[in-house]
Amino acid sequence: MITNYTFVVIERDTGGEEHMRLGKDAAKYLLEVGTPGKWVKDEYDVSLKDIMIPPDSDKKADIALLGIPYDTSVMGRRGCKFGPKGVRDALVFSDLYDAGLDMDLSTDFAVVDYGNVDVMQTDVLETHRRVELVVSEIYKTGATPVIIGGDHSLAYPDIKALINSIGGKVGVINIDGHLDVRVSHHGEISSGTPFRRLMEEPKERPLDPKNFVELGINGWLNSRFYMDYCRKQGIRVIPAREVHKRGIEDAVTEALERAGDGTDAIFLSIDIDGLDLSCAPGTCAPNAGGLLSYQALEAVWMIGQHPKARGMDLLEVAPDLDSVGVTSIMASALVMNFLGATKKRLRG
């Protein structure tokens, strides 16, 4: 259910009065979206719609949503360019209180949705340039970005924007079934190359392998060549099998220690295929044996409230590959947990 369609036209007010406006060079790459509506009207329920502010608001948002409808870099089954719409549609089911976490988002918390990036479906590098520009501008507002894709190649510009925005180092935790450290994919940039690019391409403050953690790697989905590369570089790989045996809390505690060691910020990247296919069938490469829903939700809750947490992307949700919408609902729950964790980080 989508209501209240609005065209996003936002520019930074140099006077500083419009807190959430983006610069005009970034604003021109934003497209309209619908905001989540209410499932059933109830005077006692508070929904995500009720805490959302417009992009030209003079109020301050804590979270900035951004969609990137792009899947050209997927080498297998496509469809995740529809991920932003699928996840936004599923957010209609979300109220703002979680009894298990005892977290209430209905007061003292605001969310802005900047719409979708106007991508170039046949040009990977131009799309990445636009995404990096827009996300860099979002960081200037002080809001924490939650980016919904789209294929996993987008982790490169998403994280590069954070590197641009701080004066220090960035640590990364990647929840995924795949390592995504390919040299290339048949000579091309793909959804399998973002993290190698982050370690090798930036001229200033590239991703340090010792601050990069791969969490949930699983199944017959990777090559020994790339696992050997990770070991040689000092990347910590925590496979899903280890998580199942060891426990998610202990695994995430280690991941945070490594990602936060000597860094100034931590970014969480989630490929939905890091979750078991029972939880996330609608993705480009469904994963038997991946993280279960509780494990993924708990990981996001723990990572998002870390003092250095500064953003999340959620990628590879392909609604058309899921006949009943389970994957979009799972993804929306991960988004909501990150929102709750962010409020806990900011407000205690």
C-alpha positions as CSV (number, residue, x, y, z in Angstrom):
1,M,0.0,0.0,0.0
2,I,1.6,3.2,-1.2
3,T,0.1,6.7,-0.7
4,N,0.9,10.4,-0.9
5,Y,3.1,10.5,-4.0
6,T,5.4,13.4,-3.9
7,F,8.1,14.6,-6.4
8,V,11.4,15.2,-4.6
9,V,12.9,18.5,-5.4
10,I,15.5,19.4,-2.8
11,E,18.4,21.8,-2.7
12,R,20.7,22.8,0.1
13,D,19.8,26.1,1.8
14,T,23.1,27.8,2.3
15,G,21.6,29.8,5.1
16,G,21.3,26.6,7.1
17,E,17.6,26.9,7.9
18,E,16.5,23.9,5.8
19,H,18.2,21.0,7.6
20,M,17.3,18.2,5.2
21,R,17.8,19.8,1.8
22,L,20.5,18.3,-0.4
23,G,22.7,20.3,-2.7
24,K,21.3,20.9,-6.2
25,D,24.0,18.7,-7.9
26,A,22.7,15.7,-5.9
27,A,19.0,16.7,-5.9
28,K,18.8,16.5,-9.7
29,Y,19.4,12.8,-9.5
30,L,16.5,12.1,-7.3
31,L,13.1,10.7,-8.4
32,E,9.7,10.6,-6.8
33,V,8.5,7.7,-4.7
34,G,5.4,7.0,-2.6
35,T,5.7,7.0,1.2
36,P,4.5,4.1,3.3
37,G,0.8,4.4,4.2
38,K,-1.2,2.8,7.0
39,W,-2.5,-0.7,6.8
40,V,-5.5,-0.2,9.1
41,K,-6.5,3.1,10.8
42,D,-6.3,2.8,14.6
43,E,-6.1,5.7,16.9
44,Y,-3.8,3.8,19.2
45,D,-1.3,2.7,16.5
46,V,1.6,4.7,15.3
47,S,3.1,3.8,11.9
48,L,6.3,4.8,10.0
49,K,4.3,7.3,8.0
50,D,3.6,9.2,11.2
51,I,7.3,10.0,12.0
52,M,8.3,10.8,8.4
53,I,9.2,14.4,7.4
54,P,9.6,15.8,3.9
55,P,13.0,16.3,2.3
56,D,12.6,20.1,2.5
57,S,11.8,20.1,6.2
58,D,13.4,22.5,8.6
59,K,13.3,19.6,11.1
60,K,16.2,17.2,11.6
61,A,15.8,13.6,10.5
62,D,17.7,10.8,12.3
63,I,17.3,8.3,9.4
64,A,17.4,9.0,5.6
65,L,15.9,6.4,3.3
66,L,17.2,6.1,-0.2
67,G,16.3,3.7,-3.0
68,I,18.5,2.6,-5.8
69,P,16.5,0.6,-8.4
70,Y,19.4,-0.9,-10.3
71,D,20.4,-4.5,-11.1
72,T,22.5,-4.3,-14.2
73,S,25.5,-5.6,-12.4
74,V,23.9,-8.9,-11.5
75,M,25.3,-11.8,-13.5
76,G,22.6,-14.2,-12.6
77,R,18.8,-13.8,-12.0
78,R,17.8,-10.2,-12.0
79,G,14.9,-8.4,-10.4
80,C,16.4,-6.5,-7.5
81,K,15.9,-3.2,-9.2
82,F,12.4,-3.6,-7.9
83,G,13.7,-4.0,-4.3
84,P,13.2,-0.4,-3.2
85,K,9.5,-0.5,-4.1
86,G,9.0,-4.0,-2.6
87,V,10.6,-3.0,0.7
88,R,8.7,0.3,0.9
89,D,5.5,-1.5,0.2
90,A,6.2,-4.0,3.0
91,L,7.0,-1.2,5.5
92,V,3.2,-0.6,5.6
93,F,2.9,-3.5,8.0
94,S,5.3,-1.9,10.5
95,D,4.1,-0.2,13.6
96,L,6.7,1.6,15.8
97,Y,7.0,-0.5,18.9
98,D,8.9,-3.8,19.3
99,A,8.0,-5.6,22.5
100,G,11.0,-7.9,22.5
101,L,13.4,-5.0,22.2
102,D,11.1,-2.7,24.2
103,M,11.9,0.0,21.7
104,D,9.5,2.7,20.7
105,L,10.1,4.9,17.7
106,S,6.9,7.0,18.0
107,T,8.5,9.9,19.8
108,D,11.7,11.8,19.5
109,F,12.7,10.2,16.2
110,A,12.2,11.2,12.6
111,V,12.7,9.7,9.1
112,V,13.1,11.3,5.7
113,D,12.7,9.5,2.4
114,Y,14.7,11.1,-0.4
115,G,13.2,8.8,-3.0
116,N,15.1,6.9,-5.6
117,V,18.4,7.7,-7.4
118,D,17.8,8.3,-11.1
119,V,20.2,5.5,-12.3
120,M,21.6,4.8,-15.7
121,Q,20.5,1.3,-16.4
122,T,23.2,0.7,-19.0
123,D,26.1,2.5,-17.3
124,V,27.5,1.0,-14.1
125,L,30.2,3.7,-13.4
126,E,27.8,6.6,-14.0
127,T,25.2,5.1,-11.8
128,H,27.9,4.6,-9.1
129,R,29.0,8.2,-9.5
130,R,25.4,9.4,-9.0
131,V,24.9,7.2,-5.9
132,E,28.2,8.3,-4.3
133,L,27.3,12.0,-4.9
134,V,23.8,11.6,-3.4
135,V,24.8,9.5,-0.4
136,S,27.7,11.9,0.3
137,E,25.2,14.8,0.4
138,I,23.0,12.8,2.8
139,Y,25.9,12.4,5.2
140,K,26.2,16.2,5.2
141,T,22.7,16.5,6.7
142,G,23.7,14.5,9.8
143,A,21.2,11.7,9.1
144,T,22.1,8.1,9.0
145,P,21.4,6.6,5.6
146,V,19.5,3.4,5.0
147,I,19.9,2.5,1.4
148,I,17.7,0.0,-0.3
149,G,18.8,-1.6,-3.6
150,G,19.5,-2.8,-6.0
151,D,22.4,-5.1,-6.6
152,H,25.4,-5.5,-4.4
153,S,27.8,-3.5,-6.7
154,L,26.1,-0.5,-5.1
155,A,27.9,-1.2,-1.8
156,Y,31.0,0.4,-3.4
157,P,29.5,3.9,-3.9
158,D,27.4,3.6,-0.7
159,I,30.5,3.0,1.4
160,K,32.8,5.3,-0.6
161,A,30.4,8.1,0.3
162,L,31.0,7.4,4.0
163,I,34.8,7.4,3.3
164,N,34.3,10.8,1.7
165,S,32.4,12.1,4.6
166,I,34.8,11.4,7.5
167,G,38.3,12.2,8.2
168,G,39.3,8.8,9.3
169,K,38.9,5.1,8.5
170,V,35.8,3.1,7.9
171,G,35.1,-0.5,9.0
172,V,32.7,-2.7,7.1
173,I,30.6,-5.7,8.1
174,N,29.1,-7.5,5.2
175,I,26.2,-10.0,5.8
176,D,26.2,-12.1,2.6
177,G,26.3,-15.6,1.2
178,H,29.1,-14.5,-1.2
179,L,32.5,-13.0,-0.5
180,D,32.2,-10.3,-3.2
181,V,35.9,-9.8,-3.6
182,R,36.2,-10.8,-7.3
183,V,38.9,-9.4,-9.5
184,S,36.1,-8.9,-12.0
185,H,33.2,-10.8,-13.4
186,H,34.0,-11.9,-16.9
187,G,36.0,-8.6,-17.2
188,E,33.2,-6.5,-15.8
189,I,32.4,-4.7,-12.6
190,S,29.6,-6.7,-11.0
191,S,27.7,-7.4,-7.8
192,G,30.6,-9.6,-6.9
193,T,33.3,-6.9,-7.0
194,P,32.5,-4.1,-4.5
195,F,34.7,-4.9,-1.6
196,R,37.8,-5.6,-3.6
197,R,37.3,-2.3,-5.3
198,L,36.9,-0.6,-1.9
199,M,40.2,-2.1,-0.7
200,E,42.1,-1.3,-4.0
201,E,40.6,1.8,-5.7
202,P,40.2,4.7,-3.3
203,K,43.3,7.0,-3.3
204,E,42.6,8.1,0.2
205,R,41.6,5.9,3.1
206,P,40.8,2.6,1.2
207,L,39.1,-0.1,3.2
208,D,41.7,-1.8,5.4
209,P,41.2,-5.6,5.1
210,K,41.7,-6.0,8.8
211,N,38.6,-3.9,9.4
212,F,36.5,-5.9,6.9
213,V,34.3,-8.8,8.2
214,E,32.4,-11.2,6.1
215,L,29.5,-12.6,8.2
216,G,27.3,-15.5,7.0
217,I,29.3,-16.7,4.0
218,N,27.7,-20.0,3.1
219,G,27.1,-22.9,0.8
220,W,28.6,-23.8,-2.5
221,L,28.6,-20.2,-3.6
222,N,32.3,-19.2,-3.6
223,S,35.7,-20.1,-5.1
224,R,38.6,-21.3,-3.1
225,F,40.7,-18.7,-4.9
226,Y,38.8,-15.9,-3.2
227,M,38.7,-17.5,0.2
228,D,42.5,-17.8,0.0
229,Y,42.6,-14.1,-1.0
230,C,40.6,-13.2,2.1
231,R,42.9,-15.2,4.3
232,K,46.0,-13.7,2.8
233,Q,44.6,-10.1,3.2
234,G,43.6,-10.6,6.8
235,I,39.9,-10.4,6.1
236,R,37.9,-12.2,8.9
237,V,35.3,-14.6,7.3
238,I,32.7,-15.9,9.7
239,P,30.7,-18.5,7.8
240,A,27.0,-19.1,8.5
241,R,27.9,-22.6,9.8
242,E,30.2,-21.1,12.4
243,V,27.4,-18.7,13.4
244,H,24.9,-21.5,13.8
245,K,27.3,-23.4,16.0
246,R,28.7,-20.5,17.9
247,G,25.8,-18.2,18.3
248,I,25.0,-14.9,16.6
249,E,25.8,-12.6,19.6
250,D,29.3,-13.9,20.0
251,A,30.0,-13.7,16.3
252,V,28.7,-10.2,15.9
253,T,30.7,-9.1,19.0
254,E,33.8,-10.3,17.3
255,A,32.8,-8.6,14.0
256,L,32.3,-5.3,15.7
257,E,35.6,-5.5,17.5
258,R,37.4,-6.0,14.2
259,A,35.4,-3.5,12.2
260,G,35.8,-0.9,14.9
261,D,39.5,-1.4,15.6
262,G,41.1,1.9,14.9
263,T,38.3,3.1,12.7
264,D,36.0,6.2,13.0
265,A,32.8,4.7,11.5
266,I,31.2,1.3,10.7
267,F,29.0,0.5,7.7
268,L,26.7,-2.5,7.6
269,S,26.1,-4.0,4.1
270,I,23.5,-6.7,3.8
271,D,22.9,-8.9,0.8
272,I,19.6,-10.6,1.5
273,D,21.0,-13.8,0.1
274,G,23.1,-14.0,3.3
275,L,19.8,-15.2,4.8
276,D,18.5,-18.8,4.4
277,L,16.2,-19.2,1.5
278,S,13.3,-20.0,3.8
279,C,13.5,-16.4,5.0
280,A,14.5,-14.8,1.7
281,P,13.6,-16.8,-1.4
282,G,13.2,-13.7,-3.6
283,T,16.8,-12.9,-4.4
284,C,19.2,-13.4,-7.3
285,A,21.0,-16.3,-5.6
286,P,18.9,-18.0,-2.9
287,N,21.0,-19.6,-0.2
288,A,20.3,-22.9,1.6
289,G,21.8,-22.8,5.1
290,G,22.3,-19.1,5.5
291,L,21.4,-17.0,8.5
292,L,18.0,-17.4,10.0
293,S,15.6,-14.5,10.5
294,Y,16.3,-14.1,14.3
295,Q,20.1,-14.2,13.7
296,A,19.9,-11.5,11.0
297,L,17.6,-9.3,13.0
298,E,19.8,-9.7,16.1
299,A,22.9,-8.9,14.1
300,V,21.3,-5.7,12.7
301,W,20.1,-4.7,16.2
302,M,23.6,-5.2,17.7
303,I,25.5,-3.5,14.9
304,G,23.1,-0.6,14.5
305,Q,23.5,0.6,18.1
306,H,27.3,0.5,18.1
307,P,28.6,4.0,18.7
308,K,30.5,4.0,15.4
309,A,27.5,2.7,13.2
310,R,27.0,5.2,10.4
311,G,24.8,3.6,7.8
312,M,23.4,0.4,6.2
313,D,22.5,-0.8,2.8
314,L,20.1,-3.6,2.1
315,L,20.5,-5.2,-1.3
316,E,19.5,-7.9,-3.7
317,V,15.8,-8.1,-2.7
318,A,14.0,-9.2,-5.9
319,P,10.3,-9.2,-5.2
320,D,9.3,-10.7,-8.5
321,L,11.2,-13.9,-7.6
322,D,9.1,-14.3,-4.5
323,S,5.5,-15.4,-5.1
324,V,4.2,-14.4,-1.6
325,G,6.3,-11.3,-0.7
326,V,8.2,-13.0,2.2
327,T,11.6,-11.5,1.2
328,S,10.3,-7.9,1.1
329,I,8.7,-8.3,4.5
330,M,11.9,-9.8,5.9
331,A,13.9,-6.9,4.5
332,S,11.5,-4.4,6.0
333,A,11.9,-6.0,9.4
334,L,15.7,-5.6,9.1
335,V,15.2,-1.9,8.2
336,M,13.0,-1.4,11.2
337,N,15.5,-3.1,13.5
338,F,18.2,-0.7,12.2
339,L,15.9,2.2,12.9
340,G,15.4,1.0,16.4
341,A,19.1,0.4,17.0
342,T,19.8,3.9,15.6
343,K,17.5,5.5,18.1
344,K,19.1,3.5,20.9
345,R,22.5,4.7,19.7
346,L,21.5,8.3,19.5
347,R,19.1,8.6,22.5
348,G,20.2,5.8,24.8
